[in-house]
Amino acid sequence: MRVTAEREERAKSKSAGRIVLVGFMGAGKTTVGRLLSQKVRWRFIDLDDEIVRREQRSIAEIFQVHGEQYFRRQESATLSSVLQSTAPPYVLAVGGGAFIYPGNADLLRQPGIRTIFLDAPVEELRQRCAAGGAERPLARDANLFRQLYEARRGSYMTAELRVETGGRTPQQVVEHIVNSVFQGSVGGME
C-alpha cells in the first residue's frame, strides 16, 4: 500500500499540482474535470460554478443583466482569486472564453500549471451543447457558434497539451490525460 501511495505522490508532483482544462463550449471540461479529479484524488473546481456562487445568479442571468464584458471581468477576477488562494493540487475547468480573454492566458502560464485543451469537431461541440440542456448564451446561433469556435481555437492551441474528445467517452479522455500527464502512474496504472 505504501508503494502505491509513494507512486501516486511522485506522479502528482510530475504534473505540477494544477491542471487547467480549457476549450470551447461542449468540449467536456466540467465532466472530464470531475472524473479526472476523482481519478487522481485532487480537488475539482469549476470556474463557472465559482462565478455563480460569488454573483448569486446563473451565467445566463449575468449575461442578460450585465452583458458579456461584465461577465468576463468577473471571470478574470474569480480566476485570479482561485489561483492565488487555492492550494494545489486541483483540477480547474474554465469557461470557453476564459483562456482567450486578455490576461487570463498569462495567469494560466504560471509555473506549476498545466493547461490542457479539450478539442472536438465544431459540429460535435454544438450537438453536445444542444443535448446538454444547459442554457448557453453564446450557443444559440449555429453560424455564430462556428465563427466563435474558429476565432478562439488558435488561442486554445497554445495550451500545453491538446486532447481530442471527439468520438471519445469522458472516461477515455481521462485515461488519455492520465497517461499523458502522469505517464500512467496514477491509480495503479503503469
Accessible surface in RSA format (square Angstrom, percent):
REM  Atomic radii and reference values for relative SASA: ProtOr
REM  Chains: A
REM  Algorithm: Lee & Richards
REM  Probe-radius: 1.40
REM  Slices: 20
REM RES _ NUM      All-atoms   Total-Side   Main-Chain    Non-polar    All polar
REM                ABS   REL    ABS   REL    ABS   REL    ABS   REL    ABS   REL
RES MET A   1   201.99 104.6 156.36 103.5  45.63 108.7 136.97 116.4  65.03  86.2
RES ARG A   2   185.10  77.7 175.63  89.5   9.47  22.6  71.75  98.1 113.35  68.7
RES VAL A   3   100.61  66.2 100.26  90.8   0.34   0.8 100.26  87.1   0.34   0.9
RES THR A   4    46.86  33.3  46.85  47.5   0.01   0.0  23.60  31.7  23.27  35.2
RES ALA A   5    53.73  49.4  49.02  75.6   4.71  10.7  52.87  74.5   0.86   2.3
RES GLU A   6    70.17  40.3  66.68  50.5   3.49   8.3  33.14  64.1  37.03  30.2
RES ARG A   7    51.42  21.6  51.14  26.1   0.28   0.7   4.90   6.7  46.52  28.2
RES GLU A   8    10.92   6.3  10.92   8.3   0.00   0.0   3.60   7.0   7.32   6.0
RES GLU A   9   104.91  60.2 101.13  76.5   3.78   9.0  45.56  88.1  59.36  48.5
RES ARG A  10   139.45  58.5 136.44  69.6   3.00   7.1  68.68  93.9  70.77  42.9
RES ALA A  11     0.37   0.3   0.00   0.0   0.37   0.8   0.05   0.1   0.33   0.9
RES LYS A  12    30.21  14.7  29.33  18.0   0.89   2.1  11.75  10.6  18.46  19.7
RES SER A  13    85.94  72.6  58.26  77.8  27.68  63.8  52.40 111.6  33.55  47.0
RES LYS A  14   110.03  53.7  82.34  50.5  27.69  65.9  62.73  56.5  47.30  50.4
RES SER A  15     0.00   0.0   0.00   0.0   0.00   0.0   0.00   0.0   0.00   0.0
RES ALA A  16    43.31  39.8  19.38  29.9  23.93  54.4  31.51  44.4  11.80  31.3
RES GLY A  17    10.61  13.1   0.00   N/A  10.61  13.1  10.21  28.0   0.40   0.9
RES ARG A  18    27.08  11.4  27.08  13.8   0.00   0.0   0.83   1.1  26.24  15.9
RES ILE A  19     0.00   0.0   0.00   0.0   0.00   0.0   0.00   0.0   0.00   0.0
RES VAL A  20     0.00   0.0   0.00   0.0   0.00   0.0   0.00   0.0   0.00   0.0
RES LEU A  21     0.00   0.0   0.00   0.0   0.00   0.0   0.00   0.0   0.00   0.0
RES VAL A  22     0.19   0.1   0.19   0.2   0.00   0.0   0.19   0.2   0.00   0.0
RES GLY A  23     0.28   0.4   0.00   N/A   0.28   0.4   0.00   0.0   0.28   0.6
RES PHE A  24     0.96   0.5   0.76   0.5   0.21   0.5   0.76   0.5   0.21   0.6
RES MET A  25    17.29   9.0  16.56  11.0   0.73   1.7  13.69  11.6   3.60   4.8
RES GLY A  26     9.66  11.9   0.00   N/A   9.66  11.9   5.87  16.1   3.80   8.5
RES ALA A  27     1.10   1.0   0.20   0.3   0.90   2.1   0.20   0.3   0.90   2.4
RES GLY A  28    22.93  28.3   0.00   N/A  22.93  28.3  20.84  57.2   2.09   4.7
RES LYS A  29    19.29   9.4  16.70  10.2   2.59   6.2   9.38   8.4   9.91  10.6
RES THR A  30    52.19  37.1  50.14  50.8   2.05   4.9  33.32  44.8  18.87  28.5
RES THR A  31    67.86  48.3  63.15  64.0   4.71  11.2  33.02  44.4  34.84  52.7
RES VAL A  32     3.12   2.1   3.12   2.8   0.00   0.0   3.12   2.7   0.00   0.0
RES GLY A  33     0.00   0.0   0.00   N/A   0.00   0.0   0.00   0.0   0.00   0.0
RES ARG A  34   103.71  43.5 103.28  52.6   0.43   1.0  39.79  54.4  63.92  38.7
RES LEU A  35    49.66  27.7  46.54  33.3   3.12   7.8  46.54  32.7   3.12   8.4
RES LEU A  36     0.00   0.0   0.00   0.0   0.00   0.0   0.00   0.0   0.00   0.0
RES SER A  37     6.54   5.5   5.85   7.8   0.69   1.6   0.14   0.3   6.40   9.0
RES GLN A  38   125.53  70.2 105.93  77.4  19.60  46.7  46.99 100.0  78.54  59.6
RES LYS A  39    59.63  29.1  45.96  28.2  13.67  32.5  28.90  26.0  30.73  32.7
RES VAL A  40     1.47   1.0   0.00   0.0   1.47   3.5   0.77   0.7   0.71   1.9
RES ARG A  41   154.00  64.7 125.92  64.2  28.09  66.9  61.87  84.6  92.13  55.8
RES TRP A  42    14.21   5.7   0.00   0.0  14.21  33.4   4.24   2.3   9.97  16.2
RES ARG A  43   138.83  58.3 123.79  63.1  15.04  35.8  52.72  72.1  86.11  52.2
RES PHE A  44    41.91  21.0  18.39  11.4  23.52  61.2  18.39  11.1  23.52  67.3
RES ILE A  45     6.18   3.5   3.03   2.3   3.14   7.6   6.18   4.4   0.00   0.0
RES ASP A  46    13.76   9.6   9.97   9.9   3.79   9.0   1.25   2.9  12.50  12.5
RES LEU A  47     0.00   0.0   0.00   0.0   0.00   0.0   0.00   0.0   0.00   0.0
RES ASP A  48    43.06  30.2  42.68  42.5   0.38   0.9  10.69  25.1  32.38  32.3
RES ASP A  49    74.82  52.4  69.53  69.2   5.30  12.5  23.26  54.7  51.57  51.4
RES GLU A  50    31.92  18.3  31.84  24.1   0.09   0.2   1.35   2.6  30.57  25.0
RES ILE A  51     0.45   0.3   0.38   0.3   0.07   0.2   0.45   0.3   0.00   0.0
RES VAL A  52    52.13  34.3  51.50  46.6   0.63   1.5  51.50  44.7   0.63   1.7
RES ARG A  53   143.62  60.3 133.84  68.2   9.78  23.3  72.01  98.4  71.61  43.4
RES ARG A  54   115.95  48.7  83.20  42.4  32.75  78.0  32.69  44.7  83.26  50.5
RES GLU A  55    36.12  20.7  22.04  16.7  14.08  33.5   4.81   9.3  31.31  25.6
RES GLN A  56   148.01  82.8 115.87  84.7  32.14  76.5  55.44 118.0  92.57  70.2
RES ARG A  57    80.82  33.9  72.33  36.9   8.49  20.2  17.00  23.2  63.82  38.7
RES SER A  58    47.53  40.2  43.57  58.1   3.96   9.1  40.66  86.6   6.87   9.6
RES ILE A  59    33.16  18.9  31.44  23.4   1.72   4.2  31.44  22.6   1.72   4.7
RES ALA A  60    18.62  17.1  14.05  21.7   4.57  10.4  14.36  20.2   4.26  11.3
RES GLU A  61    82.57  47.4  82.25  62.2   0.32   0.8  26.00  50.3  56.57  46.2
RES ILE A  62     0.00   0.0   0.00   0.0   0.00   0.0   0.00   0.0   0.00   0.0
RES PHE A  63    30.36  15.2  20.63  12.8   9.73  25.3  21.04  12.8   9.33  26.7
RES GLN A  64   155.75  87.1 121.03  88.5  34.72  82.7  44.98  95.7 110.77  84.0
RES VAL A  65    93.58  61.6  61.36  55.5  32.22  77.6  66.72  58.0  26.86  72.8
RES HIS A  66    81.30  44.4  53.06  36.9  28.24  72.3  40.22  41.5  41.08  47.8
RES GLY A  67    27.39  33.8   0.00   N/A  27.39  33.8  26.18  71.9   1.20   2.7
RES GLU A  68    61.46  35.3  54.28  41.1   7.17  17.1  14.91  28.8  46.55  38.0
RES GLN A  69   109.13  61.0 107.38  78.5   1.76   4.2  54.67 116.4  54.46  41.3
RES TYR A  70    50.36  23.5  49.44  28.1   0.93   2.4  30.88  23.2  19.48  24.0
RES PHE A  71     6.26   3.1   6.26   3.9   0.00   0.0   6.26   3.8   0.00   0.0
RES ARG A  72    11.38   4.8  11.38   5.8   0.00   0.0   2.35   3.2   9.02   5.5
RES ARG A  73   128.54  54.0 122.08  62.2   6.46  15.4  58.53  80.0  70.01  42.4
RES GLN A  74    44.61  24.9  44.55  32.6   0.06   0.1   1.11   2.4  43.50  33.0
RES GLU A  75     0.29   0.2   0.29   0.2   0.00   0.0   0.00   0.0   0.29   0.2
RES SER A  76    25.16  21.3  23.83  31.8   1.34   3.1  23.81  50.7   1.35   1.9
RES ALA A  77    48.34  44.4  35.53  54.8  12.81  29.1  44.22  62.3   4.12  10.9
RES THR A  78     4.08   2.9   4.08   4.1   0.00   0.0   1.94   2.6   2.14   3.2
RES LEU A  79     0.00   0.0   0.00   0.0   0.00   0.0   0.00   0.0   0.00   0.0
RES SER A  80    28.00  23.7  27.74  37.0   0.26   0.6  14.53  30.9  13.47  18.9
RES SER A  81    46.68  39.4  39.93  53.3   6.75  15.5  18.05  38.4  28.63  40.1
RES VAL A  82     9.93   6.5   8.90   8.1   1.03   2.5   9.93   8.6   0.00   0.0
RES LEU A  83    12.12   6.7   1.77   1.3  10.34  26.0   1.98   1.4  10.14  27.3
RES GLN A  84   147.94  82.7 109.18  79.8  38.76  92.3  43.08  91.7 104.86  79.5
RES SER A  85    89.45  75.6  51.79  69.1  37.66  86.8  48.25 102.7  41.20  57.7
RES THR A  86    18.99  13.5  11.21  11.4   7.77  18.5   4.82   6.5  14.17  21.4
RES ALA A  87    81.09  74.6  61.38  94.7  19.72  44.8  66.42  93.5  14.68  38.9
RES PRO A  88    71.41  52.0  52.37  47.7  19.04  69.2  52.55  43.4  18.86 117.2
RES PRO A  89    55.64  40.5  51.60  47.0   4.03  14.7  51.60  42.6   4.03  25.1
RES TYR A  90     0.00   0.0   0.00   0.0   0.00   0.0   0.00   0.0   0.00   0.0
RES VAL A  91     0.00   0.0   0.00   0.0   0.00   0.0   0.00   0.0   0.00   0.0
RES LEU A  92     0.00   0.0   0.00   0.0   0.00   0.0   0.00   0.0   0.00   0.0
RES ALA A  93     2.55   2.3   1.45   2.2   1.10   2.5   1.57   2.2   0.98   2.6
RES VAL A  94     1.96   1.3   0.00   0.0   1.96   4.7   1.44   1.3   0.52   1.4
RES GLY A  95    10.70  13.2   0.00   N/A  10.70  13.2   9.11  25.0   1.59   3.6
RES GLY A  96     9.69  12.0   0.00   N/A   9.69  12.0   1.01   2.8   8.69  19.5
RES GLY A  97     1.21   1.5   0.00   N/A   1.21   1.5   0.00   0.0   1.21   2.7
RES ALA A  98     0.00   0.0   0.00   0.0   0.00   0.0   0.00   0.0   0.00   0.0
RES PHE A  99     2.43   1.2   1.35   0.8   1.08   2.8   1.35   0.8   1.08   3.1
RES ILE A 100    60.21  34.3  37.91  28.2  22.30  53.7  40.37  29.1  19.83  53.8
RES TYR A 101    46.83  21.9  45.48  25.9   1.35   3.5  29.14  21.9  17.69  21.8
RES PRO A 102   112.88  82.3  90.56  82.6  22.32  81.1 102.55  84.7  10.32  64.2
RES GLY A 103    40.74  50.2   0.00   N/A  40.74  50.2  29.51  81.0  11.23  25.1
RES ASN A 104     1.35   0.9   1.35   1.3   0.00   0.0   0.00   0.0   1.35   1.3
RES ALA A 105    18.26  16.8  18.26  28.2   0.00   0.0  18.26  25.7   0.00   0.0
RES ASP A 106   103.03  72.2  92.13  91.7  10.90  25.8  29.69  69.9  73.35  73.2
RES LEU A 107    50.76  28.3  48.89  35.0   1.88   4.7  50.60  35.5   0.16   0.4
RES LEU A 108     0.89   0.5   0.00   0.0   0.89   2.2   0.00   0.0   0.89   2.4
RES ARG A 109   116.60  49.0  86.62  44.2  29.98  71.4  59.50  81.3  57.10  34.6
RES GLN A 110    64.37  36.0  57.92  42.3   6.46  15.4  25.16  53.5  39.22  29.7
RES PRO A 111   127.29  92.8 106.57  97.1  20.72  75.3 118.68  98.0   8.61  53.5
RES GLY A 112    28.47  35.1   0.00   N/A  28.47  35.1  16.28  44.7  12.19  27.3
RES ILE A 113    13.85   7.9   0.00   0.0  13.85  33.4   0.00   0.0  13.85  37.6
RES ARG A 114    47.38  19.9  47.38  24.2   0.00   0.0  13.30  18.2  34.08  20.7
RES THR A 115     8.40   6.0   7.97   8.1   0.43   1.0   1.06   1.4   7.33  11.1
RES ILE A 116     0.89   0.5   0.89   0.7   0.00   0.0   0.89   0.6   0.00   0.0
RES PHE A 117     1.04   0.5   1.04   0.6   0.00   0.0   1.04   0.6   0.00   0.0
RES LEU A 118     0.43   0.2   0.00   0.0   0.43   1.1   0.00   0.0   0.43   1.1
RES ASP A 119     2.78   1.9   2.13   2.1   0.65   1.5   0.93   2.2   1.85   1.8
RES ALA A 120     2.01   1.9   0.00   0.0   2.01   4.6   1.78   2.5   0.23   0.6
RES PRO A 121    66.51  48.5  55.96  51.0  10.54  38.3  65.82  54.3   0.68   4.2
RES VAL A 122    12.19   8.0   9.91   9.0   2.28   5.5   9.91   8.6   2.28   6.2
RES GLU A 123    93.93  53.9  88.08  66.6   5.85  13.9  59.48 115.0  34.45  28.1
RES GLU A 124    44.59  25.6  43.11  32.6   1.48   3.5  19.61  37.9  24.98  20.4
RES LEU A 125     0.85   0.5   0.85   0.6   0.00   0.0   0.85   0.6   0.00   0.0
RES ARG A 126    70.02  29.4  70.02  35.7   0.00   0.0  26.10  35.7  43.92  26.6
RES GLN A 127   121.97  68.2 116.15  84.9   5.82  13.8  42.77  91.0  79.20  60.1
RES ARG A 128    64.70  27.2  53.83  27.4  10.87  25.9  42.49  58.1  22.21  13.5
RES CYS A 129     7.93   6.0   2.25   2.5   5.69  13.4   2.56   6.5   5.38   5.8
RES ALA A 130    81.77  75.2  45.78  70.7  35.98  81.9  58.44  82.3  23.33  61.8
RES ALA A 131    91.53  84.2  51.49  79.5  40.04  91.1  63.15  88.9  28.37  75.2
RES GLY A 132    56.40  69.6   0.00   N/A  56.40  69.6  27.67  75.9  28.73  64.3
RES GLY A 133    69.93  86.2   0.00   N/A  69.93  86.2  39.52 108.5  30.41  68.1
RES ALA A 134    64.17  59.0  44.10  68.1  20.07  45.7  54.81  77.2   9.35  24.8
RES GLU A 135   114.40  65.7  86.23  65.2  28.17  67.1  43.23  83.6  71.17  58.1
RES ARG A 136    79.35  33.3  72.70  37.1   6.65  15.8  14.44  19.7  64.91  39.3
RES PRO A 137    26.64  19.4  15.56  14.2  11.09  40.3  15.56  12.8  11.09  68.9
RES LEU A 138    51.16  28.5  42.05  30.1   9.11  22.9  46.46  32.6   4.70  12.6
RES ALA A 139     8.85   8.1   5.90   9.1   2.95   6.7   6.31   8.9   2.54   6.7
RES ARG A 140   156.99  65.9 126.46  64.5  30.53  72.7  70.80  96.8  86.19  52.2
RES ASP A 141    64.88  45.4  57.96  57.7   6.92  16.4  18.99  44.7  45.90  45.8
RES ALA A 142    56.79  52.2  47.69  73.6   9.11  20.7  47.97  67.6   8.82  23.4
RES ASN A 143    98.79  68.1  93.24  90.1   5.55  13.4  23.68  57.0  75.10  72.6
RES LEU A 144   108.30  60.3 106.08  75.9   2.22   5.6 106.43  74.7   1.87   5.0
RES PHE A 145     1.53   0.8   1.53   0.9   0.00   0.0   1.53   0.9   0.00   0.0
RES ARG A 146    92.09  38.7  92.09  46.9   0.00   0.0  29.62  40.5  62.46  37.9
RES GLN A 147    97.14  54.3  91.43  66.8   5.71  13.6  37.67  80.2  59.47  45.1
RES LEU A 148    47.29  26.3  43.81  31.3   3.48   8.7  46.87  32.9   0.42   1.1
RES TYR A 149    18.74   8.8  18.74  10.7   0.00   0.0  12.17   9.1   6.57   8.1
RES GLU A 150   105.06  60.3  84.75  64.1  20.30  48.3  36.66  70.9  68.39  55.8
RES ALA A 151    81.05  74.5  43.81  67.6  37.24  84.7  55.97  78.8  25.07  66.4
RES ARG A 152     9.49   4.0   8.59   4.4   0.90   2.1   3.73   5.1   5.76   3.5
RES ARG A 153    70.53  29.6  70.53  36.0   0.00   0.0  18.86  25.8  51.67  31.3
RES GLY A 154    48.52  59.8   0.00   N/A  48.52  59.8  39.77 109.1   8.76  19.6
RES SER A 155    42.81  36.2  35.35  47.2   7.45  17.2  10.29  21.9  32.52  45.6
RES TYR A 156     0.09   0.0   0.07   0.0   0.02   0.1   0.07   0.1   0.02   0.0
RES MET A 157    92.36  47.8  69.94  46.3  22.41  53.4  71.12  60.5  21.24  28.1
RES THR A 158    78.61  55.9  53.93  54.7  24.69  58.8  60.29  81.0  18.33  27.7
RES ALA A 159    12.66  11.6   0.29   0.5  12.37  28.1   0.42   0.6  12.24  32.4
RES GLU A 160   101.80  58.4  63.84  48.3  37.96  90.4  42.86  82.9  58.94  48.1
RES LEU A 161    41.88  23.3  39.13  28.0   2.75   6.9  41.88  29.4   0.00   0.0
RES ARG A 162    96.67  40.6  77.63  39.6  19.05  45.3  26.64  36.4  70.04  42.4
RES VAL A 163     0.54   0.4   0.00   0.0   0.54   1.3   0.54   0.5   0.00   0.0
RES GLU A 164    53.89  30.9  50.79  38.4   3.10   7.4  39.42  76.2  14.48  11.8
RES THR A 165     3.15   2.2   3.15   3.2   0.00   0.0   3.15   4.2   0.00   0.0
RES GLY A 166    17.95  22.1   0.00   N/A  17.95  22.1   4.05  11.1  13.90  31.1
RES GLY A 167    75.42  93.0   0.00   N/A  75.42  93.0  42.89 117.7  32.54  72.9
RES ARG A 168    87.76  36.8  71.93  36.7  15.83  37.7  15.35  21.0  72.41  43.9
RES THR A 169    66.29  47.1  63.14  64.0   3.15   7.5  63.45  85.2   2.85   4.3
RES PRO A 170    49.11  35.8  47.64  43.4   1.47   5.3  49.04  40.5   0.07   0.4
RES GLN A 171   105.80  59.2 103.38  75.6   2.42   5.8  55.86 118.9  49.94  37.9
RES GLN A 172    96.92  54.2  89.90  65.7   7.03  16.7  31.74  67.6  65.19  49.4
RES VAL A 173     1.68   1.1   1.68   1.5   0.00   0.0   1.68   1.5   0.00   0.0
RES VAL A 174     5.58   3.7   5.58   5.1   0.00   0.0   5.58   4.9   0.00   0.0
RES GLU A 175    60.31  34.6  60.31  45.6   0.00   0.0  39.07  75.6  21.24  17.3
RES HIS A 176    64.42  35.2  59.72  41.5   4.70  12.0  41.27  42.5  23.15  26.9
RES ILE A 177     0.00   0.0   0.00   0.0   0.00   0.0   0.00   0.0   0.00   0.0
RES VAL A 178     0.00   0.0   0.00   0.0   0.00   0.0   0.00   0.0   0.00   0.0
RES ASN A 179    72.76  50.2  61.09  59.0  11.67  28.1  24.41  58.7  48.35  46.7
RES SER A 180    43.62  36.9  18.30  24.4  25.33  58.3  15.99  34.1  27.63  38.7
RES VAL A 181     2.62   1.7   0.07   0.1   2.54   6.1   0.09   0.1   2.53   6.9
RES PHE A 182     0.00   0.0   0.00   0.0   0.00   0.0   0.00   0.0   0.00   0.0
RES GLN A 183   119.54  66.8  95.88  70.1  23.67  56.3  36.03  76.7  83.51  63.3
RES GLY A 184     4.84   6.0   0.00   N/A   4.84   6.0   4.72  13.0   0.12   0.3
RES SER A 185    12.68  10.7  12.50  16.7   0.18   0.4  11.91  25.4   0.77   1.1
RES VAL A 186     1.78   1.2   1.78   1.6   0.00   0.0   1.78   1.5   0.00   0.0
RES GLY A 187    36.31  44.8   0.00   N/A  36.31  44.8  13.47  37.0  22.83  51.1
RES GLY A 188    48.80  60.2   0.00   N/A  48.80  60.2  20.95  57.5  27.85  62.4
RES MET A 189    46.85  24.3  41.00  27.1   5.85  13.9  45.47  38.7   1.38   1.8
RES GLU A 190   155.99  89.6  91.82  69.5  64.17 152.8  69.80 135.0  86.19  70.4
END  Absolute sums over single chains surface
CHAIN  1 A     9293.7       7334.3       1959.4       4904.1       4389.6
END  Absolute sums over all chains
TOTAL          9293.7       7334.3       1959.4       4904.1       4389.6
